[in-house]
């Protein structure tokens, strides 16, 4: 399973790309607005500069009709290049736009997926990724993980090549359960990425290693001992 960062914060992206095995960045209008910047062009261009051309960049359209969605997709692709995917909410116009974008060789992530059939229809329209929302389903007394599990099963049975990029997470347990379904990727905020790595027992173990080493070697490091 691949991990993407769901943010447009430049410093957070720099940090995550430095320390974690990040395969891309996802954004949407809400995430972009949180940066309180009117320079949308600079934000997405800078993100591409940070992650390079080989990592995925998913940027969401703000248009609602198919032709305008295509126009935005082409404009953004021309700006950022590399592995680019236009994120399109699943609507009738969105499905039409998906086909238009694919005809132009533009990658498509169909987003705001809440049902299994939405995912399958998006796949049939040619989407490269579908993005089911986990926590938003949980918040309406549904089961986001179960929806992803059924999408995974349905795609396998129907030999669908579209990948599942699960989104909308609030805790580590949700990410873990989605990983167990066989989903292809998750996109999570930087704080949650840090929580995936953290466990108190890890730090207790590190403290023990340091204390045991110091009982024999004091404050010398391995390089000190090897004369490097």
Residue pairs with C-beta under 8 A, 6 or more apart in sequence:
1 179
1 183
1 184
1 185
1 186
2 23
2 24
2 184
2 185
2 186
3 20
3 21
3 22
3 23
3 185
3 186
3 187
3 188
3 193
4 22
4 23
4 24
4 25
4 26
4 56
4 58
4 165
4 185
4 186
4 187
4 188
5 12
5 13
5 16
5 22
5 24
5 25
5 26
5 187
5 188
5 189
5 190
5 193
6 25
6 26
6 27
6 31
6 167
6 187
6 188
6 189
7 13
7 25
7 27
7 31
7 189
7 190
8 25
8 27
8 31
8 32
8 34
8 35
8 43
8 44
8 47
9 34
9 35
9 190
10 43
10 46
10 47
10 50
12 190
13 25
13 47
13 50
13 51
13 190
14 50
15 190
16 22
16 190
16 193
17 50
17 51
17 55
20 193
20 197
22 51
22 55
23 55
23 56
23 185
24 51
24 55
24 56
24 57
24 58
24 83
24 187
25 47
25 51
25 55
25 56
25 57
25 58
26 58
26 87
26 109
26 131
26 165
26 167
26 187
27 44
27 47
27 58
27 59
27 60
27 87
28 60
28 87
28 111
29 60
29 62
32 40
32 43
35 43
37 43
41 79
44 57
44 59
44 76
44 79
44 80
45 79
45 80
47 57
47 80
48 57
48 80
48 81
48 82
51 57
52 82
53 81
53 82
53 83
54 82
54 83
55 82
55 83
56 83
56 84
56 85
57 80
57 82
57 83
57 84
57 85
58 84
58 85
58 86
58 87
58 109
58 129
58 165
58 187
59 76
59 80
59 84
59 85
59 86
59 87
60 86
60 87
60 88
60 89
60 111
61 68
61 69
61 72
61 73
61 86
61 87
61 88
61 97
62 72
63 69
63 71
63 72
64 91
64 93
65 93
65 97
66 93
66 94
66 96
66 97
66 100
67 97
67 100
69 86
69 88
69 93
69 94
69 97
69 100
69 101
70 97
70 100
70 101
70 104
70 106
72 86
73 86
73 97
73 101
73 104
73 106
74 104
74 106
76 84
76 86
77 84
77 86
77 106
83 107
84 106
84 107
85 106
85 107
85 108
85 109
85 128
85 129
86 101
86 106
86 107
86 108
86 109
87 109
87 110
87 111
87 131
88 94
88 97
88 98
88 101
88 108
88 109
88 110
88 111
88 127
89 110
89 111
89 112
90 110
90 111
90 112
90 113
90 118
90 121
90 122
94 110
95 110
95 121
95 122
95 125
98 108
98 110
98 122
98 125
98 126
98 127
99 125
99 126
101 107
101 108
102 108
102 126
107 128
107 129
108 126
108 127
108 128
108 129
109 127
109 128
109 129
109 130
109 131
109 165
110 118
110 119
110 122
110 125
110 127
110 129
110 130
110 131
111 130
111 131
111 167
112 131
112 133
113 119
113 122
113 130
113 131
113 132
113 133
114 132
114 133
114 136
114 137
114 142
114 147
115 147
116 147
116 150
116 151
116 154
118 130
119 130
119 132
119 151
119 154
119 155
119 162
119 164
120 151
120 154
120 155
120 158
120 160
122 130
122 162
123 130
123 155
123 160
123 161
123 162
127 162
128 162
128 163
129 162
129 163
129 164
129 165
129 184
129 185
130 151
130 162
130 163
130 164
130 165
131 165
131 166
131 167
131 187
132 144
132 147
132 148
132 151
132 164
132 166
132 167
133 144
133 167
133 168
134 144
134 145
134 148
134 166
134 167
134 168
134 169
134 174
134 178
135 144
135 168
135 169
135 170
135 174
136 144
136 168
137 143
137 144
137 147
137 168
138 144
138 174
144 166
144 168
144 174
144 178
145 174
145 177
145 178
145 181
148 164
148 166
148 178
148 181
148 183
149 181
151 164
152 164
152 181
152 182
152 183
154 160
155 162
155 164
163 184
163 185
164 183
164 184
164 185
165 183
165 184
165 185
165 186
165 187
166 178
166 183
166 185
166 186
166 187
167 186
167 187
169 175
169 178
169 186
169 188
169 189
169 192
170 192
171 192
171 195
172 192
172 195
172 196
175 186
175 188
175 192
175 196
178 186
179 186
188 196
217 225
